[in-house]
Amino acid sequence: MLACVHSCAVVGLEGVVVQVEVDTRRGLPKTTIVGLPDAAVQESRERVEAAIKNSGFEFPRQRVTVNLAPASVRKAGPAYDLPIAMGILIATRQLPADSLENALVVGELSLDGSVRHVRGVLPMAALARAEGFKKILVPAADAPEAALIPDIEVIPVPSLTKLVENLTTSAPLQPLPLDDICYAKAPPATDFQEIKGQEHVKRALEVAAAGAHNVLMIGPPGAGKTLLARALPGILPQMTIDEALDVTRIYSIADQLPPDVPLIQQRPFRAPHHTISHAGLVGGGNWPTPGEISLAHRGVLFLDEFPEFGSRVLEVMRQPLEDKQVTISRAQGSLTFPANFQLVAAMNPCPCGYYGDPTRECTCSNALITRYQKRISGPLLDRIDIHIEVPRVDYEKLSSDRLGEPSTAIRARVEAARQMQRERFAGTAIAANADMRPAEIRQFCRLDSTGKTLLRSAMSQLQLSARAYHRVLKLARTIADLAGEEAIAPAHLAEALQYRPKRETP
């Protein structure tokens, strides 16, 4: 007998409907799975057989053929265990043929028949709704995640036995009520008021948050660069529901969604170690998976010890910084992942960390300092809008009981500036000033005669490239937005120019 159960595969960030076709016929007992399965899918033969037997059902002593269609789509992971088991039970008449009509089924089976967590449930649920399925059967642990998609019934499945019992009795499994979903509160970020001193750095980070600009902090060890970077998410605007779903989908596919957190509500903060590989940063593998720059989508990517990262690893970020997405090509095809992140990098001025420090002498030679600073290429530095020095904090400020301005007050100004940008770019794909293209810069970043004279002088003295020229104008636009001004004043432009690198040599 032939049975068909619908399941789902995840390709990149999107789902694809998979028909799990099961055929049983006379012959030597053998189970064959076809349809481009990977090793994890092939292993499901043993898992499914043990789960069916240990759940009190009969596994056919016949030839069983399982086809995962379409065969052109690669099938990976254990999410097909449950639909294969259901197909076998239907094919052997242990379940009615219409038991799973208009339902999409995913889940991994343990040997005792319980249903385990699988990754990528959120895009699967979105696909089920888009394809017109009335309900989706998922592991009980993943039901809150699937319930984020409206207009579809989400059926939590604890075990194979429970599912069969409820399909064959008058007490079906009930969909998960939305009221039962517990949204974990975001952990508190580092508050700016707890950071002593560094007022000019806090101002630079406020500007960066208001316009989604990239930042490079340079200073000696222990000056507070990492602490300042970790405080940045606390002043970024709250994510909208669409942004939260966008981020949650990436974490679901990467299987990094925290337990009991169906929806990520706080902007991501990713801080990979400098030993990370090329594939770990931008994504990759035999079948590409999201890397750190995609996991930082809509949030902050913090690269500490910036020059210690491999040159090849850093250079591959140049294209994602411009395009806000990364395309990974393999022989099987190409996949595109979103990468709209805000880069925050930190570095020492030299290998020992004390070049230019007024209280501690640098022990590095001029050649060593130059070689260290040149580990970061000019084109990459050109893509960073704000270059800020983070000096040592003196004792008086550290020991003071006076608190600085809280993150909530700074966030209010950032939100007001972002609101101006939303109104300015309404109806376009641009979300913040940092995303402006030359046409928008020409329209929204006009200068008066004094501003043009100032920028002409800066172009000559700082040797600004065309890209740096545009970035200065975008930065000045953000500073004007923070001040609530429609026009860019010379003072706004002067502050923007202060954030460019001084190109000092040892």
Secondary structure, DSSP 8 states (H G I E B T S, - for coil): -EEEEEEEEEETTEEEEEEEEEEEESSSSEEEEESSB-HHHHTHHHHHHHHHHHTT----SSEEEEEEESTTS-B-SSTTHHHHHHHHHHHTTSS-TTTTTTEEE--EE-TTSBEE--S-HHHHHHHHHHTT-SEEEEEGGGHHHHTTSSSSEEEEE-BHHHHHHHHHSS-------GGG-----------GGGS-S-HHHHHHHHHHHHHT--EEEE--TTSSHHHHHHHGGGGS----HHHHHHHHHHHHHTT---TT-SS--S--EE---TT--HHHHHEETTTTEE-HHHHTTTSEEEESSGGGS-HHHHHTTHHHHHHSEEEEEETTEEEEEE---EEEEEE-SSSSS-TT-SSS-----HHHHHHHHTTS-HHHHHT--EEEE-----HHHHH-------HHHHHHHHHHHHHHHHHHTTTSS--SGGG--HHHHHHH----HHHHHHHHHHHHHHT--HHHHHHHHHHHHHHHHHTT-SS--HHHHHHHHHTS------
